[in-house]
Amino acid sequence: MTRPESIENRWDILYRDYPEVYEAFSKTPYHPTLYEQLPAIIDLHDKVIADVGSGTGASSLALASFARHVFGIEYETAMLQQAQAKTQNETSSRVTWLQGDARALPLATNAVDLVTGVTLALYPPEQYRAFIREGLRVARGPVVFIGIPPNWYGGELYALIEDTEKVDDEIDRIFLEEFSFAYHDLFTEQDYGTVEHIVSTYGFIFGKKTIEYLRREQKTTIRWKFRVYWRA
Ligand SMILES: C[S@@+](CC[C@H](N)C(=O)[O-])C[C@H]1O[C@@H](n2cnc3c(N)ncnc32)[C@H](O)[C@@H]1O
């Protein structure tokens, strides 16, 4: 398989064929991290959490540093394998990895204290309705979704990413209007260190126009806005 310069926002291809690029992208440091900001909004301490769309494991492992136990639930085998291959330590001993679908969670009714979906990417957006219903079934407490609000897909370079269907308006409407979630916005900056690293991760995902811009401006950081949606 010849490797393209960019997958042009085809996240399905990224998760299936390039989990190591997703891993390098998600591991790039954020200042401050979501997990430094989240406990001020949602009580995570000593909770049993189902983290849906756990990917290569970053969100589940971060949540496990607060929680009593985390079930990391992921659909794609390649992503789940990357998570399972991570070093075992005290925090990871509190995580159980499960293969499963956000729309039919492999857990009993009221099995956990809270359900999280940290940039859980469902497509088409109508699938969030099934995730929300499943979350409300499985959680005794809040259902929490952390996503990207309208006009922030790809972070501050949103305006350069025009060749993709932008679904964030619809997702925002489903959570806020249809299901009456509350929300709180968080800002963070991701520091890639070098132009080469940002081009091969962020640029590989978000497209050739971002690559041209990053090279021209010698830019190595991206500012993001995340929206925490929650319903008790
Ligand atoms: C952007 S990643 C987020 C990973 C992780 N939560 C993190 O913060 O590092 C989104 C993940 O959602 C997964 N996903 C997509 N559809 C899913 C579904 N129906 N059920 C479970 N996971 C799904 C993808 O395979 C991908 O691993």
The ligand as an SDF file (V2000), in Angstrom:
LIG
                    3D

 27 29  0  0  0  0  0  0  0  0999 V2000
  -11.2220   10.3220   17.6710 C   0  0  0  0  0  0  0  0  0  0  0  0
  -11.1560    8.6700   18.2880 S   0  0  0  0  0  0  0  0  0  0  0  0
  -11.1510    8.9830   20.0250 C   0  0  0  0  0  0  0  0  0  0  0  0
  -10.3780    7.9750   20.8300 C   0  0  0  0  0  0  0  0  0  0  0  0
  -10.2730    8.2160   22.3240 C   0  0  0  0  0  0  0  0  0  0  0  0
  -11.5570    8.4650   22.9610 N   0  0  0  0  0  0  0  0  0  0  0  0
   -9.2950    9.3180   22.6610 C   0  0  0  0  0  0  0  0  0  0  0  0
   -9.7380   10.3560   23.1530 O   0  0  0  0  0  0  0  0  0  0  0  0
   -8.1070    9.1320   22.4480 O   0  0  0  0  0  0  0  0  0  0  0  0
  -12.7860    8.0710   17.9700 C   0  0  0  0  0  0  0  0  0  0  0  0
  -12.9600    6.5580   18.1340 C   0  0  0  0  0  0  0  0  0  0  0  0
  -14.3540    6.2200   18.0370 O   0  0  0  0  0  0  0  0  0  0  0  0
  -14.4190    4.9070   17.4580 C   0  0  0  0  0  0  0  0  0  0  0  0
  -15.7660    4.5970   16.9860 N   0  0  0  0  0  0  0  0  0  0  0  0
  -16.3710    5.0260   15.8480 C   0  0  0  0  0  0  0  0  0  0  0  0
  -17.6070    4.5060   15.7510 N   0  0  0  0  0  0  0  0  0  0  0  0
  -17.7970    3.7340   16.8570 C   0  0  0  0  0  0  0  0  0  0  0  0
  -18.8740    2.9480   17.3480 C   0  0  0  0  0  0  0  0  0  0  0  0
  -20.0310    2.8370   16.6790 N   0  0  0  0  0  0  0  0  0  0  0  0
  -18.7230    2.2930   18.5060 N   0  0  0  0  0  0  0  0  0  0  0  0
  -17.5570    2.3890   19.2150 C   0  0  0  0  0  0  0  0  0  0  0  0
  -16.4900    3.1180   18.7970 N   0  0  0  0  0  0  0  0  0  0  0  0
  -16.6050    3.7810   17.6390 C   0  0  0  0  0  0  0  0  0  0  0  0
  -13.3880    4.9820   16.3520 C   0  0  0  0  0  0  0  0  0  0  0  0
  -13.0220    3.7060   15.8750 O   0  0  0  0  0  0  0  0  0  0  0  0
  -12.2430    5.7370   17.0640 C   0  0  0  0  0  0  0  0  0  0  0  0
  -11.3540    4.8420   17.6710 O   0  0  0  0  0  0  0  0  0  0  0  0
  1  2  1  0
  2  3  1  0
  2 10  1  0
  3  4  1  0
  4  5  1  0
  5  6  1  0
  5  7  1  0
  7  8  2  0
  7  9  1  0
 10 11  1  0
 11 12  1  0
 11 26  1  0
 12 13  1  0
 13 14  1  0
 13 24  1  0
 14 15  1  0
 14 23  1  0
 15 16  2  0
 16 17  1  0
 17 18  1  0
 17 23  2  0
 18 19  1  0
 18 20  2  0
 20 21  1  0
 21 22  2  0
 22 23  1  0
 24 25  1  0
 24 26  1  0
 26 27  1  0
M  CHG  2   2   1   9  -1
M  END
$$$$
